[in-house]
Amino acid sequence: MDWFYVFLFVGLVLVTVLLNFRSGTEELSPTATLQNVDEQKRFRVFRSNYLLVFCLMMAGDWLQGPYIYALYEHYGYTVGDIGHFFIMGFGSSLVFGTVVGALADIIGRRSASLVYVVTYCLSCATKHSPRYWVLMSGRMLGGISTSLLFSVFESWLVAEHNRRGFPEALLADTFSKAVFLGAGLVAILSGLAGNVLVEDLQLGPVAPFDAAIVIMLAGGALVLATWDENYGNPNNRRSLIAQLALGWTAIWTDPRVALLGAMQSMFEASLYTFVFLWTPALSPNGEKVPHGLVFSCFMTACMAGSAATSILIRHYSPQHYMGLVYGLGALSLAVPLAFHMERREPGSVDNGAGGISVSGKLQLLAFCGFEACIGVFWPSMMALRARYVPEELRSTIINIFRIPLNLFVCLVLYKVSHFPLSVMFGVCVGMLVACMVCQSHLNGLTLDETHALPVTETGLGDPPRRGGAGLGRISPGRGPSHHPGERTGTKD
């Protein structure tokens, strides 16, 4: 194996450890914001409980990712058939996921979390059958589950955190820890566990899905035993149609919410497209790439980004630095534009062990940079959603945000082979630049609010002033208030 990969991985680990150590030395301790010892203990228990549940649910998700494509190949399906499975997953998230996400605000986020466990466990169970329509139904359930995973747990946390009266500063810190653990460390450990089940124990390609069922059931039992129910608005139970209509109205009438939705959709669309493209970009002529080690590098870079966010978010509002993050992401994905058209003979492979060329290594460095941007994006976007997305419509709006994302990914899956890599990466760069524009516009709309989000130790616990709009209230023109990582990309 080329030592380049080892040095890159070790370097990323060192950076992550240093950033995490620095974050720990500046950690936003509950003692800095909660004067009562009992309150401090109560917050630590609350945060630990949420992080444990979130990590278990993410582990169930991550265990499946590396083996879905391999399982379909194991059953003898063609590339075209597999593409149809993935389109069903994203299409299901587009149609059914949006509805189920809205129902979460009506029936309760705790109940919706349990629905996630049931639907994803059923999706995993279908992997035992080689029948086309059984597997297709599993993809449909998987799409619904992914929509729930990246909306209901975040919605429950924000509502419960505010209901218990904890300072807003501690909420942002919890987001950073959730992304660091759930979208980074858990992803790496899940990949290793899946490899042990499939390769070392030789239990077959279905084994990771069975392990995911066990882990998600454990998470569901913890939710059932320890979580209280919370709703979008328990005093105003609406019909599903009314809930969706209000979600669209909030987006349409509040430009801040609309801009957040645009940035979320475009950044995630770039992320998913990147997941589809990084392998052919690194090995355009079939060069051997150590996918497991590269994946570990990506996840470690993401962890470094989330660790850096833990430091940044204590001193600056996300609105101050997110434009720069989008710009760095655009530069990272622009690097392949200089290399992917390179004409190479099938037999000409550079001297890097594993077959990857020098241009491939440069692209890998750039891709790790993009992964670090992803690690910054998630907790920062969660913090912004917690401020501007109305409480009673939180899950509804987050899933509406996913509609253009799912439409775009379905189009990519259907037509990706018709476009050269330059076009696809160019589209990603264009969307990230558009995110920069949206962020600049959002900053212009909220100049008087951007100083309320930094969570330095001066003034911690002071409620931000938003012109009378408090968390949990909705005003169509100024709605306040607000997940890792679906990073395997082809899972729904």
Secondary structure, DSSP 8 states (H G I E B T S, - for coil): --HHHHHHHHHHHHHHHHHHHHHHHT---GGGT--SHHHHHHHHHHHHHHHHHHHHHHHHHHHHGGGHHHHHHHTT--HHHHHHHHHHHHHHIIIIIHHHHHHHHHH-HHHHHHHHHHHHHHHHHGGG---HHHHHHHHHHHHHHHHHHTTHHHHHHHHHHHHTT--HHHHHHHHHHHHHIIIIIHHHHHHHHHHIIIIIS---TTHHHHHHHHHHHHHHHHHHHH-----S-TTS---HHHHHHHHHHHHHH-HHHHHHHHHHHHHHHHHHHHHHHHHHHH-TT-----HHHHHHHHHHHHHHHHHHHHHHTTTS-HHHHHHHHHHHHHHHHHGGGGTTT----TT---SSTTS--HHHHHHHHHHHHHHHHHHHHHHHHHHHHHHHS-GGGHHHHHHHHHHHHHHHHHHHHHHGGGS-HHHHHHHHHHHHHHHHHHHHHHHHHTTTTTTSS---STTTT-----TT--TT---TTS--B------SSS--
